[in-house]
Amino acid sequence: MEREFNTKATSVLPSTDVAVVGGGPAGLIAAAEAARRGLKVVLFEEDNIIGRPERCAGLYSIRGLEKIGVALSRSYVQNLIWGGVINSPSGEVFEISSPTPVAVVAEREAFDRYLAEKALASRADILVGRRVVSCHIDEGGRACELVFDDGSKLSSRGLIIAEGSSASLARRIFKGYDAPYWLPIIQLIVRNHGLDRRKAHVWFKSYLRDFFGYLVPINEELGKLGVAARRDPLAKAYRLMREEMPSSRIIGYSAHSIYRGPPLEIGLDGNVVLVGDVAGQVKATTGGGIITGGICAKAAASHIYSYLEEGRRGVYRRMVRGLYRELRATYSIARAIDSMSDKTLDGLIKAASESGLSKTLSIRGDMDFQVTGLARSLASPVGLRFLCGLLRTLL
C-alpha cells in the first residue's frame, strides 16, 4: 500500500476538488476514477475499517467485474461459481450450468480493501472514522462545505454521495429524495451445508413471498444463507436452513437491508451526484448492485471531471441512460415475480427445465443485464419452446 488510511481529525481540513462520502465499492470506484483523471479526491468512510460490516452475499459475475475494471485476485476470491439451481415452492428444479466459471464468491472486507488499494494507487486519499452530518452548497452550486460529527469542515468543488441505505446526506441535499423500497435481510454463515459448492442455490417458498432464499457456497462446508422479509427474516432463515440443510450449523450472522426498487432519477446532474445503493442502482430481482453501481460510479466520476474542468453538463445522465432502462425493466420483472402464485412459479420453473432453456441462458444470459440476456435467450427456438411449455402448464 502506498499510503495508510488516515484517521487523524482536524478542525479545518484542506479543500479538495472532489469529496466522496461512503467507502463501499461504489464510493471507492468513483474515488479511483476521479483521481485517475487528475482531480484531488478525498473519500470519507464513517466506519473505522473499510469493508466492515459485511452487507451482501459477495456473488459477482466475472464479466461484470471486467466491466468495472476489477481483476480476479486470490486476495478476495473465496470460491468460483459455475451456475445456479432454482427450486420452486413444490420442488421443481431448474439448473443452469456453464463449462467455465461465471461468477466469484468474494470475501467483502478483502474485496473492498482491494478497491481501496486501487483508489490509493490513483492518488485518492481515504479517511476512515469520519461521519459527514451535513452539507452546505453555495447558491451558485460551485462549492460544497461538508460538516463532520466532530465539528470539523471541508470545502470541495464536487461531491459524490455513496452512503448506501442510510441516505441521511442525500435526504438533506435532495428535498425530493424518496426510496421506500428497502427490505430487511438476514444472512447466516452456516457450516456443513451439504450442497454443490460450484452452484448458487435459490429457493422460492410460500413463506418467502417478499424475496427468495439463497445459499452462496464459500467452500464445501461453509456458505452464506440469506433471507429477506418484511417480517421475521431471522425466523424464516432458520426455517429454510432446517428444511434444506438440516445438518448445517450457524457460526455467524449479519443483518442489513437490500434495495428492490427502480433507479432514482435525482442526483444525476450538477456538482453533487448520487451513486450506488443510495441512487437505487441495483438489480431489483436479486438486490445486487456491486456491478451496476460500479458502472454508474465510473460514469459519475467522468461527469464530475467534465463538469468541473470542462464545464460540460449532463454527462452522468447520458452515460447511465441505457443501464437505467435495464434496471427499470428488471424492477418490472421483480414485481411480476413477487405477484406470482406458488402454482405459477412451479409452472415457470418446470417449463424452463423441460424446454432446455438452461443451455441457452448459459450462453446468452447475463447476470448483470438480466433483461437483455433473457430477451436474447427467448428469441431462440429453445426460448419459444419454453414459452409454449409455460402456456401449456398455466392453462
matplotlib code that plots the C-alpha trace (Angstrom):
import matplotlib.pyplot as plt

x = [0.0, 1.4, -0.3, -2.1, -5.7, -5.8, -7.8, -6.5, -9.1, -8.5, -10.9, -10.4, -9.5, -7.7, -10.1, -10.3, -11.7, -14.0, -15.2, -16.7, -18.9, -19.1, -16.3, -18.2, -17.5, -19.4, -17.6, -14.2, -14.6, -15.8, -12.8, -10.3, -11.8, -11.9, -8.4, -7.2, -8.4, -6.2, -8.7, -7.8, -10.0, -10.8, -13.1, -14.7, -16.0, -17.8, -16.7, -13.2, -12.4, -13.1, -15.4, -16.9, -19.6, -20.2, -23.6, -24.0, -23.5, -20.5, -21.6, -20.2, -20.2, -16.7, -18.0, -19.3, -16.0, -14.2, -16.6, -15.7, -12.0, -11.6, -9.2, -9.7, -7.4, -6.7, -6.8, -10.6, -11.9, -13.3, -15.0, -15.8, -19.4, -20.3, -24.1, -27.2, -30.0, -33.5, -36.1, -39.8, -42.3, -43.3, -39.8, -39.5, -35.8, -34.2, -30.4, -28.1, -24.5, -21.6, -18.5, -16.4, -16.9, -19.4, -19.1, -16.9, -17.8, -15.9, -14.9, -16.3, -13.7, -10.9, -12.8, -13.4, -9.7, -8.7, -10.8, -9.3, -5.8, -6.7, -8.1, -4.9, -2.8, -4.7, -3.7, -7.0, -7.0, -9.1, -10.2, -12.0, -14.0, -15.2, -19.0, -20.5, -23.6, -24.5, -23.5, -23.9, -23.9, -23.4, -26.1, -24.3, -23.7, -19.9, -18.7, -19.8, -18.9, -19.0, -19.6, -18.4, -19.7, -16.6, -17.4, -14.6, -15.3, -14.1, -14.7, -15.0, -15.8, -17.7, -19.4, -20.1, -22.5, -22.2, -23.6, -25.8, -29.2, -28.8, -29.2, -29.0, -26.9, -28.9, -32.1, -30.7, -29.5, -32.2, -35.5, -37.4, -35.4, -37.7, -36.7, -39.2, -38.0, -35.7, -36.2, -34.6, -32.3, -30.6, -27.5, -26.3, -22.9, -23.5, -21.3, -21.9, -24.5, -24.1, -24.8, -22.8, -20.1, -20.0, -23.6, -25.5, -28.8, -32.2, -35.5, -38.9, -41.1, -44.7, -43.4, -40.8, -43.2, -41.1, -37.9, -36.4, -34.0, -30.4, -27.2, -23.9, -21.2, -17.9, -16.4, -17.6, -18.5, -19.2, -21.9, -23.9, -27.6, -29.8, -33.5, -35.1, -38.6, -40.6, -41.4, -39.3, -36.5, -34.4, -37.1, -37.6, -33.9, -33.8, -36.8, -35.1, -31.9, -33.8, -35.8, -33.0, -29.8, -30.8, -27.3, -25.9, -24.9, -24.8, -21.4, -22.3, -24.8, -25.4, -28.4, -28.8, -31.2, -31.4, -32.9, -35.7, -37.0, -36.2, -33.2, -33.7, -33.8, -32.3, -28.6, -27.5, -26.7, -24.6, -21.6, -23.4, -24.3, -25.5, -24.0, -24.6, -27.4, -28.3, -29.2, -31.1, -28.6, -29.5, -31.0, -34.4, -34.6, -31.7, -30.8, -27.3, -25.7, -21.9, -21.5, -24.3, -23.3, -19.7, -20.6, -22.5, -19.7, -17.3, -19.9, -20.3, -16.6, -16.5, -19.3, -17.7, -14.5, -16.3, -18.5, -15.6, -12.8, -14.7, -18.0, -19.9, -23.4, -25.5, -22.6, -23.7, -27.3, -26.3, -23.8, -26.3, -29.4, -29.1, -28.3, -31.3, -33.6, -32.3, -32.8, -36.3, -37.2, -35.6, -37.7, -40.9, -39.8, -39.2, -42.7, -44.1, -42.3, -43.4, -47.0, -46.9, -48.7, -46.9, -48.6, -47.4, -43.8, -44.0, -45.1, -42.5, -39.6, -41.0, -41.3, -37.8, -36.4, -38.2, -37.6, -33.8, -33.6, -30.6, -28.1, -29.4, -29.2, -25.7, -24.7, -26.9, -27.8, -26.1, -26.1, -26.0, -28.0, -30.7, -33.5, -31.2, -29.9, -33.4, -34.6, -31.8, -32.5, -36.2, -35.6, -34.4, -36.0, -35.5, -36.9, -40.1, -40.4, -40.1, -42.9, -45.2, -44.5, -45.2, -48.6, -49.5, -48.6, -50.5, -53.6]
y = [0.0, 3.4, 5.3, 4.2, 5.2, 8.5, 8.7, 11.9, 14.6, 18.3, 21.2, 22.5, 20.1, 21.2, 21.9, 19.4, 19.0, 16.1, 14.7, 11.2, 10.2, 6.4, 3.8, 0.9, -0.4, 2.4, 5.2, 3.5, 3.0, 6.6, 7.9, 5.9, 7.1, 10.7, 10.7, 8.8, 11.8, 14.2, 15.5, 15.9, 13.4, 12.6, 9.8, 9.7, 6.5, 6.6, 3.1, 2.5, -0.4, -0.5, -3.4, -3.8, -4.7, -7.2, -6.3, -8.7, -12.3, -11.3, -13.1, -11.1, -12.1, -12.4, -10.5, -7.7, -7.4, -6.9, -4.1, -2.1, -2.8, -5.3, -8.2, -11.5, -11.8, -14.5, -11.7, -11.7, -14.7, -17.4, -19.6, -19.9, -20.4, -22.3, -22.0, -22.0, -24.1, -22.6, -24.5, -23.9, -24.0, -27.6, -28.8, -28.3, -27.7, -25.6, -25.9, -23.7, -24.9, -23.3, -25.0, -22.2, -20.2, -17.3, -15.7, -15.5, -15.5, -12.7, -12.0, -8.5, -6.9, -8.2, -7.1, -3.6, -3.5, -4.4, -1.4, 0.9, -0.1, 0.9, 4.2, 4.9, 3.9, 6.5, 9.2, 9.5, 10.0, 7.8, 9.0, 6.4, 7.0, 10.3, 10.8, 13.6, 15.1, 18.0, 19.8, 23.4, 24.2, 27.8, 29.5, 29.2, 25.4, 26.0, 24.6, 22.4, 22.6, 19.3, 19.3, 16.3, 14.9, 16.3, 19.8, 19.9, 21.1, 20.7, 22.6, 20.8, 21.7, 18.5, 15.9, 12.2, 10.6, 6.8, 6.4, 3.4, 2.7, 5.4, 8.1, 10.7, 13.2, 12.5, 13.4, 16.7, 17.8, 16.5, 17.5, 15.2, 12.1, 9.1, 5.5, 3.3, 0.1, -1.3, -4.8, -6.2, -9.2, -11.7, -13.6, -16.6, -18.1, -21.9, -24.9, -28.3, -27.1, -30.2, -28.6, -28.3, -25.7, -24.8, -23.6, -20.7, -22.1, -20.3, -21.3, -19.9, -20.8, -20.0, -18.3, -16.3, -14.1, -10.9, -12.4, -15.8, -17.6, -18.3, -20.2, -18.9, -21.5, -20.3, -23.8, -27.4, -26.8, -23.0, -21.0, -17.7, -18.3, -15.3, -14.5, -11.1, -10.4, -7.5, -9.6, -12.1, -12.7, -14.4, -17.0, -17.6, -18.1, -20.7, -22.4, -22.5, -23.9, -26.7, -27.6, -27.6, -28.0, -30.0, -31.0, -27.4, -25.3, -21.5, -20.0, -16.3, -13.9, -10.3, -8.1, -5.3, -4.4, -4.7, -2.3, -3.6, -0.6, 1.3, 3.5, 7.1, 9.9, 12.5, 13.1, 12.7, 16.4, 19.2, 19.1, 16.9, 13.3, 10.0, 6.6, 3.0, 1.8, 5.3, 6.0, 2.8, 1.5, -2.1, -5.1, -5.4, -9.1, -10.0, -6.9, -7.0, -3.7, -4.0, -4.2, -1.9, 0.6, 0.3, 1.1, 4.2, 5.2, 5.4, 7.4, 9.8, 10.4, 11.1, 13.6, 15.4, 15.8, 17.1, 19.4, 20.9, 21.0, 21.4, 23.0, 20.2, 19.3, 16.1, 13.6, 11.3, 11.2, 10.4, 7.7, 5.7, 6.1, 2.6, 1.0, 2.8, 1.4, -2.1, -1.5, -0.2, -3.3, -5.5, -3.8, -4.6, -8.3, -8.4, -7.1, -9.7, -12.5, -11.2, -11.3, -14.9, -17.6, -20.8, -22.6, -20.1, -20.2, -24.0, -23.9, -21.3, -23.3, -26.6, -25.2, -23.7, -27.1, -29.2, -26.8, -26.9, -23.2, -23.8, -24.2, -21.1, -19.0, -20.2, -18.8, -15.8, -14.8, -12.1, -11.9, -8.1, -7.2, -9.8, -8.4, -8.1, -11.6, -13.1, -11.4, -12.8, -16.3, -16.1, -15.0, -18.5, -21.9, -23.0, -19.8, -20.2, -23.8, -22.6, -20.0, -22.7, -25.0, -22.3, -21.6, -25.3, -25.5, -22.5, -23.2]
z = [0.0, -0.9, 1.9, 5.1, 5.7, 7.6, 10.9, 12.2, 12.9, 12.4, 12.8, 9.2, 6.5, 3.3, 0.5, -2.3, -5.9, -5.1, -1.8, -1.8, 1.1, 1.6, 1.4, -0.1, -3.6, -5.4, -3.5, -3.8, -7.6, -8.0, -6.0, -8.0, -11.3, -10.4, -9.0, -12.1, -14.2, -12.2, -9.7, -6.0, -4.2, -0.6, 0.4, 3.9, 5.5, 8.8, 9.9, 11.1, 8.8, 5.0, 4.2, 7.7, 8.4, 5.5, 3.9, 0.9, -0.3, -2.3, -5.5, -8.5, -12.2, -13.7, -16.8, -14.6, -12.7, -16.0, -16.9, -13.8, -14.2, -11.3, -11.9, -10.2, -7.2, -4.6, -2.1, -2.1, -4.1, -1.9, -4.5, -8.2, -9.3, -12.5, -12.5, -10.3, -9.0, -8.7, -6.6, -6.9, -4.0, -4.8, -5.5, -9.3, -10.1, -12.8, -13.1, -15.1, -15.8, -17.6, -18.9, -17.3, -14.1, -14.4, -11.0, -7.9, -4.2, -2.6, 1.0, 1.2, 3.5, 1.3, -1.8, -0.5, 0.7, -2.9, -4.2, -1.6, -2.7, -6.3, -5.1, -3.2, -6.1, -8.2, -5.6, -3.8, 0.0, 2.3, 5.8, 7.9, 11.1, 9.6, 9.5, 7.5, 9.2, 6.9, 3.7, 2.7, -1.0, -2.2, -4.2, -7.5, -6.9, -7.3, -3.9, -1.1, 2.6, 4.5, 8.2, 10.3, 13.6, 15.4, 14.1, 11.5, 8.0, 4.5, 1.3, -2.0, -5.6, -6.2, -4.1, -4.8, -2.3, -2.0, 1.5, 0.9, 2.6, 5.3, 2.7, 5.5, 3.5, 0.3, 2.1, 3.4, -0.1, -2.4, -1.0, -3.3, -2.3, -1.8, -1.8, 0.1, -1.4, 1.3, 2.6, 5.8, 5.2, 7.4, 6.3, 8.2, 7.9, 8.0, 8.3, 6.7, 4.1, 2.0, -1.3, -4.5, -4.0, -7.7, -7.8, -6.2, -4.8, -4.7, -3.1, -3.7, -0.7, 0.3, 3.5, 1.5, -0.5, -0.2, -1.6, -2.3, 0.0, -1.1, -0.3, -1.7, -1.0, 0.3, 0.0, 0.6, 4.2, 4.6, 2.9, 3.2, 3.6, 3.2, 3.6, 3.1, 4.5, 5.9, 9.0, 10.9, 8.5, 11.1, 11.9, 8.2, 7.7, 10.5, 8.8, 5.4, 6.9, 8.8, 5.6, 3.1, 5.1, 8.2, 9.1, 9.0, 11.9, 12.3, 13.1, 12.5, 11.0, 9.9, 9.4, 6.8, 4.0, 0.2, -2.3, -4.5, -6.4, -9.6, -10.1, -8.9, -11.4, -9.0, -8.2, -11.8, -12.6, -11.3, -8.9, -6.4, -7.5, -6.1, -6.8, -5.8, -3.5, -2.3, -6.0, -6.4, -9.0, -8.0, -9.7, -8.1, -8.8, -6.7, -4.7, -6.2, -7.0, -7.0, -10.8, -11.8, -9.0, -10.1, -13.7, -12.5, -10.2, -13.1, -15.0, -12.0, -11.8, -15.5, -15.1, -12.2, -14.1, -17.2, -15.0, -13.0, -15.6, -18.9, -17.9, -19.6, -18.4, -18.5, -18.8, -16.0, -17.1, -20.7, -19.7, -17.5, -19.7, -21.2, -17.8, -16.2, -18.9, -18.0, -14.2, -14.7, -16.8, -14.1, -11.5, -13.5, -13.7, -10.0, -9.3, -11.7, -9.9, -6.5, -7.6, -8.9, -7.0, -6.0, -8.8, -11.4, -10.0, -10.2, -13.8, -14.7, -13.3, -14.7, -18.2, -18.1, -17.0, -19.6, -22.5, -22.3, -21.6, -19.3, -22.1, -23.9, -20.8, -20.0, -23.5, -24.0, -20.4, -18.4, -14.6, -14.5, -17.6, -16.9, -19.1, -22.1, -21.5, -21.1, -24.2, -26.2, -24.8, -25.5, -29.1, -30.0, -30.8, -27.2, -25.9, -28.0, -26.8, -23.2, -23.8, -25.3, -22.4, -19.9, -21.6, -21.5, -17.9, -16.8, -19.0]

ax = plt.figure().add_subplot(projection="3d")
ax.plot(x, y, z, "-o")
ax.set_aspect("equal")
plt.show()
